[in-house]
Amino acid sequence: MIADNPGQVATYRKNPKVIGWFVGQVMKATKGKANPQMVQELLKRKLEG
């Protein structure tokens, strides 16, 4: 998800609220089966690290 959307990554770095978009994309890809809180935590680690 991160590698496929470098524009959104740049936007996230300016505005961390964009993380919701990434969470939504993961939820769509997993058909709602992923834990949204865990997804958000993992995405934050990847995007900030």
N, C-alpha and C positions, 0 to 999 in steps of 0.2 A: 504494500500500500504506500509506504513511504517512498520507495525507489521509483514508483510509477507516477508520483505527483510532486516533482521538485518545486513547482510553482506554489503549491499549497504549503510545502515545508518552509519556503521563504516567507510566505504570509504568516505562518505560525510564529516564526521568529520575531516578527513585528507585533503580532497580536495573538497571544497564547489562547484566546477564546476560540480560535479556529480548530482547536483539538476536537471539538464536537463534530466537525465535519469528518475528521478521520475516524472517530468512533462510529459515526453513522455508516461510513463506507464498510468498516469491518463488520458491523452488525448486518448490513445488507448481504455481504459476501458469505456470512455464516448463517444466514436466514434466521437471525435472532437468537442463535444458540449460544453465542459468546456472552460472558459476563461483562457488561458494559464498564463496571468500575475497574475490573482487572485490565480490560482492554485499554482504558484511559491511562492507568498507571504504567502499563508496558509501553504505550506510545510516548508518554512523557519521558520515560527513561531513554528511549531510542532517539527522540527528537532533540533532547537536551544534551545527550551524551555523545 
